[in-house]
Amino acid sequence: MSTRISWMAVAVALVAAMFPAAPAHALEVQAGETGSAMILPQAAPKTASTRGCYVSNINSSITSTYNLENPVAGYPTAGLILWYFDLSAYTGRVVTGDAQLTIGMAWGEAAAMVFRQYECLSNWNETEVTWQNFLGPGMTNNPGFTNQFYNHFSPQVATATSVGNGNVTWIIPSNIVQHWLDDPASNRGLAMRPDLYANKMWWNRAATWQPLGKRPVLAVSLLSNNQRPNMPTNMTPVNGRAAMPLTGIPLTASPFSDPNGDGFSNSQWQVAIEPGFSSPVWDSGILTARTNASVGATLAYGTRYYWRVRYRDNNAEAPEWSEWSAPTYFDTVLNLMQPQVRTVGQSAMILPAQPNTNWNGNAIQLFNLVDPVTNIAPAGACMYWFDLRVFSQYTGMSVDNDGDFAVGVAWTSVSFPPTFKLYAVLESWAASNVTWNSFIGADWATWALKYGAELDATIIDAFPAVYHWTVPKALIQSWIENPNQNFGIALIPEATGNSQLRTQISSPVPTLTFDLSTTNAVPPAQPANVSPADGAINLQLTPALEASAYSGVSPQGAAQWQIATEPSYAAPVWDVTSTSAFTQITVVSNVLQFSGRYYWRVRHIAVDGGKSLYSVPTKFDTEVKAGTFSRLAAQNAMVKLSQPASNYNGSVETTFWPMPASNGICGIIMAWFDLGVFSGLETESNATFMVRNAFVDPNFGAINFVCYELRKPFNEATETWASYVGDSSHTNYFGESFGPQTLPLDFFGTTTWEISQALIQKWLDSPETNFGLAIMPESANGNAFIHTRRNAGTSPSLRVSVIPEPAALALVALGMLSMWRKRR
């Protein structure tokens, strides 16, 4: 076949495959049209823009658009457009998929019009071809056109509908394109035929100002002849290198080599905290040809990092990337002065409801166990694993305290809040494939054998929030000393598990925080609080804290400052470890509130991780302002006659159950509120005492609790029935009664009592008389669970209104003035 193509080169775009996992080396060819013509069947030219007939040759040297318009009455079609794409440069290559023919237009009627593509069965010359010389007079009218059409053209290759003037794409089967590449002489082009109406102005290659895609283009995917470069090898740092710096780590890899002999074009480097590289912490991007690079990110202390590299050749046709090198790892230097905050390495959810389904925390953002589906197993388990192997590289690592396990909650059932218990996992698992059945096994009743004893429990009753569980330091120590026995921890609901727990691809991610030092580190001397003085009052909200000077064998590396609303520091409102503020620090804004009592302490930390004892806590009060304030219980305990030697501590227990009764007497639940900040002030109304319940048993009638003033102090950490009541009557320690209240049957109900203004005023005038409040079931029926102070959201609370002295005096003065005016 002869076509005039000397002035128009074939337009070809080569796109290299960018993905290392692709098994085939893809070559994307975009071949522009190299020959085209429009032929028309009617005897006389049309009256519109085409102005051609069956003896007319219309090609791209005459016009930049082809418009078949609509068929002339009596003729079988509006005409044909012939397209040719020269693929001879790819003779013998292998097609990897169907091709796409795309043509744009300058204008088109809005109506939907169907255009079909056929292979031409004979050659044509774009500068000479007409309807008459290509198809002959017999094809001008029906039935000749219909009967003889397939003498000139193949069966339909592709069809597409054009609406308006947008680009149109036809899918050309791969076998047809493969035939053209195997036998270039068989490529005689395509013929485009409308079903009926055809008033569209199609661009051809003469529209050089239009991009490919507007101009006709045939996109073909071929198997590239280029072979990938050889996979590089990580050289330095050597695998397992410890104590690497946080910045500028030099990475080097093996020299470039290529099976085709191509040259070295580019490299790309990645660093991640897990060998799957799902979310690299550093990606170099595409660099020039180099076998070394410096990590361009600031890494974290005491963390294991994996790294890899790949090379690209400079093949002129289709540059190829090598496979990524096999990952190796290095560990960054430890920082024992700061708490060790570990983000979760693996997490997974397993469910009896879907026992063979894998729920990987690296693939889904939220875990929700919902409700149990069987009475022999819980609703499921959320399992978490933290990589502590970086610490196992060293000898003499010592965990200093219990760890804090924190999980973000996106949503929870407030009506039926679940309690999640924490357990150690006793067997290995992989987040990528673990399921309920693969981990627990066929006998679901044995699920508890996969987990250790209960470590902690927390009720999840508000959202969004972060919840905390305590991980024993002995368990963390065992993981560091025996990394092969670190199987992680699990959260398992007590009943319902209807909460959405965030995973590592959500925010915030689950974390495990603990202190670490070396066994030979000598702790510095215990510091002392210097300023503000113990019992200071009327402080503003950003006070300066000052501690005594550092004294230790090793140099000071940091100081850790804590502020809490109660002296146990169960939930500090401010916890800062500073490597510069050693003996003085200013509390930042938005931490403290007016009319608050705060306790603070500090400890000194040596550069080798040695940590002093915390200073003896002292307290200060911020400026008191008039208003109504809610105070959470600062002490909370339960004592039971049925278990007289048992201590039930509200800072440890999640709920109190005052059963069983003994001689008709249930347990006494006690709560003390620190009102010292209001000492000497006036209260203007009754106070409100509130408790919240979990389960309330409705089967034996209403459950009433009576509230009393306590006349004797208690210690939540040690108090028992024997130590508090002894052999006497418990009523000896009750003062004013505030009556019974019936607990609501709601799972998350609230019960309140009005506490007399007189009692509150007595406490403010004489703080030494404030021993707190007690509630206990009115009868032997006390089958209810009452929330403790363990969680702030469900803690017993006391709501009081106070008037500072100046305001109280002003009110008195106003009252006297009013009386004087009335007399006048």
C-alpha positions, 0 to 999 in steps of 0.5 A, a space after each residue: 500500500 502507498 500512503 503519503 506520509 513524508 510530511 507527517 511523522 508517526 507520533 509515538 509516546 513511550 511510557 515506562 512501567 513505574 510499578 515494581 510488582 508488574 510482572 511484564 515490562 509494558 511499553 505504551 505506544 501512542 501512534 498518531 494517524 498517518 493516513 486518512 480520507 473521507 469518501 461519499 456515495 452521492 452523485 452530487 456534492 452536498 450543499 453544506 460544508 463537505 462539498 464532495 461526491 462519489 468521485 471526490 477525494 477528500 484528505 487531510 491536505 485539503 481539510 483538517 476536519 471530516 464531516 459526513 453530515 447526514 445521508 442524502 435521500 436515496 443513498 445507503 449511508 452518509 459516507 465513510 472515513 478511512 483511517 490508517 496508523 503506521 505500526 511497522 516500527 513495531 513489527 514482530 512485537 507482542 501486544 499485551 492488551 486491546 488497543 484504544 482508538 480515540 478521535 476528537 471533534 471540532 463540533 458535533 450535534 448534541 444528539 447521540 450518533 453511533 459510529 462503527 469501525 471495520 478493517 479495510 480489506 484492500 489498500 487505498 491511497 489517501 490522495 487518490 481514493 474516492 467512493 467510485 475507485 475504492 468501492 465501485 458504482 455497485 456500492 452506491 445504492 442498496 441493495 448493492 451496498 448492503 450485499 457487497 459491504 463485506 467484500 470490502 470490509 471485515 466484520 465489525 471491529 468496534 462500535 461507540 456512541 458519540 454524544 455532543 462534541 466530546 472525544 470518542 474511544 473505540 476498543 480495537 481487539 488485541 488479536 487484530 493489532 497483533 495480526 498487523 504487527 505479525 504481518 504489516 501488509 495486512 494493516 490496510 487501515 480502518 473504515 468508520 461508518 455511521 449508523 445513520 446521522 453523522 453531523 460531526 466534524 472529526 479532527 484529522 492529523 492536519 489539526 497540528 494545534 490539537 493534541 493527540 486524542 483530539 487528533 486521531 491516536 491509536 494507543 497500543 500496549 506492547 511487551 517491551 524488549 528491554 529487560 530490567 536492570 539487576 536488583 541492587 543489594 543493600 551494602 551499608 549500613 550493614 543489616 542490624 546496625 544499632 545506634 544510628 543517628 537520627 539525621 543524615 544516615 548514609 546509605 550505599 548499595 551495590 554497583 549498577 548492572 543491566 542484562 541489556 548493557 543499558 546505562 544507569 539513569 536513576 535511583 530511588 531510595 525508601 526508609 520505613 518502619 515496617 518491611 512492607 513499606 506501606 507508608 515510607 517515612 522517607 522517599 528520596 523521589 527519583 534521583 540521578 544515577 547514584 549508588 549512595 544517598 543520605 536519609 533526608 528525614 529526621 528519624 525517631 529515637 530507638 526505632 527500627 527502620 527498614 530501607 531499600 533502593 531500586 535502579 532505572 536504566 536509560 533504555 531509549 525505548 522503554 526505561 525500566 526499573 529494577 526490582 527493589 533491593 531486599 530490605 535490611 534494617 538499622 536501629 536508631 540511637 536510644 534516648 532514655 531521657 524521654 518516655 518510650 512511645 511506641 506506635 503499634 506495629 501490627 493490629 488485627 481484629 478477630 470475630 466469631 461472627 465472621 470466623 474466617 475473615 481477616 481484619 488487618 489494622 494496616 488495611 482498615 481504619 476502625 475495629 468494631 466488635 459489635 455484640 457477641 453471637 455466642 454464649 461461649 465466647 466474647 464478641 471478638 478480640 482486637 490484638 496489638 503488637 509493638 516492636 520492642 526488638 530495638 531494645 533487645 539489642 542492648 543488655 541491661 535495659 530496665 523498664 522503670 514503670 508500668 506502660 500506658 496503652 492508648 487507643 483512640 475511639 472514633 465512636 461508641 454506644 453511649 446508651 450501652 457503653 462497652 467495657 474492654 479488658 486488657 490481656 496478654 496474647 500467649 501465642 503468635 499471630 500475623 495481622 495479614 492472615 489471622 482469623 478467629 478460627 485460625 487463632 482460637 480454633 474449632 473449639 470456641 469455648 477454649 478462647 481464654 487459653 489464648 490469652 493471659 490473666 486480665 491486666 486492666 479494664 476500661 469502660 468506653 463511654 464517650 467519643 471521640 476520645 483516647 482511652 488508656 489501659 495499664 500494661 504491667 512493667 514486668 510484661 514489657 520487661 519480658 518482651 525486651 528480654 525475650 523478643 520471641 515471646 512478645 505476642 502483644 496484647 488484646 482488648 476483649 469486651 466484657 459483653 457488647 463491643 460496640 465501639 469503633 477503635 482506631 487502627 494504625 492507619 487512622 489517627 491517633 494511632 495506638 501507642 504503648 508508652 513506658 520509661 526505660 533506663 539501664 540497670 547500671 544507671 545511678 538515679 539522681 537525687 530526689 529534687 524538691 519543689 521550691 516555688 510556688 510554695 505549698 498551699 499558694 493561692 490566687 495564682 494565675 493560669 500560667 505560673 512558673 514552677 521551680 525545683 531544686 538543683 540537680 544532683 547526680 553521678 551522670 550529667 542531667 539530660 532532662 526534667 519531667 514535670 507533672 501537674 494533676 488535680 489529685 495527688 495520685 497523678 492517675 491522670 495528669 493534666 500536664 506532663 512534659 519532659 524537657 531537655 532544657 527546662 531543668 529547674 524552671 518551667 512555665 506552665 503553658 496556657 489552656 492547661 489550668 483553670 480558675 478556681 482549681 486546686 492543682 498538685 505538681 511534682 518533678 523528677 530529674 533524669 540523667 543522660 544515661 536514663 537514670 531517673 530520680 524519685 519524683 519530688 514530694 507533691 505540693 499544691 497551689 490554687 488558681 484564682 477563685 472566681 464566682 460560679 458553679 463548679 463540678 468536682 470529681 471524686 478525689 477519693 473513692 472506695 467501697 467496703 463490704 460487710 460480706 468481705 470485711 478484709 477486702 479493699 475496693 479502690 476506686 482509682 483501680 476498679 472500674 465499677 463497684 458491685 455492693 453485693 452480696 449482702 450480709 445480714 441484709 447489709 450491702 456494701 458502702 460506696 464512699 466518695 470524697 471531694 477536695 473543696 479546699 480551694 473554696 475554703 472560707 468562701 460562701 456557697 449560695 445553694 444546695 450542691 448536687 451529688 451525682 453517680 452513674 450506674 452500669 448494669 441495674 438488675 430489674 428482676 427483684 424490684 426497684 433498687 434504692 440507694 440512700 446518700 449520707 454525710 460521712 463522719 470519718 475519713 477513709 483511705 481509698 487505697 487501704 480501707 476495708 469494712 474491718 478498718 472503717 466500721 469494725 465491730 460497731 454499727 456502720 450507722 455510727 459513721 453516717 451524719 445527715 441523710 439526703 434520702 433514697 433515690 431509685 437507680 434508673 434501669 438505663 445501662 448508663 443511667 445517672 442518679 443525683 442527690 441534693 446535698 444541703 447548703 448547710 453541709 457544704 458551707 460547714 465544709 467550706 468553713 471547716 475543711 477538717 470536717 469534710 469526710 465525704 459522702 456515702 451511698 448504700 442500698 436501702 435494702 439487701 437488694 443492691 444488684 447494680 454496678 456503680 462507676 468509680 472515679 477510675 474514668 473521669 467521664 463516669 466518676 462521681 461528681 459534686 456540683 457546688 456554687 461559690 461566691 468569693 469573699 469580695 463578692 459575698 461582702 458586696 452582696 451583703 453591702 447591696 442588701 444593706 443599701 437596699 434595706 436603707 433605701 426602703 426605710 428612707 
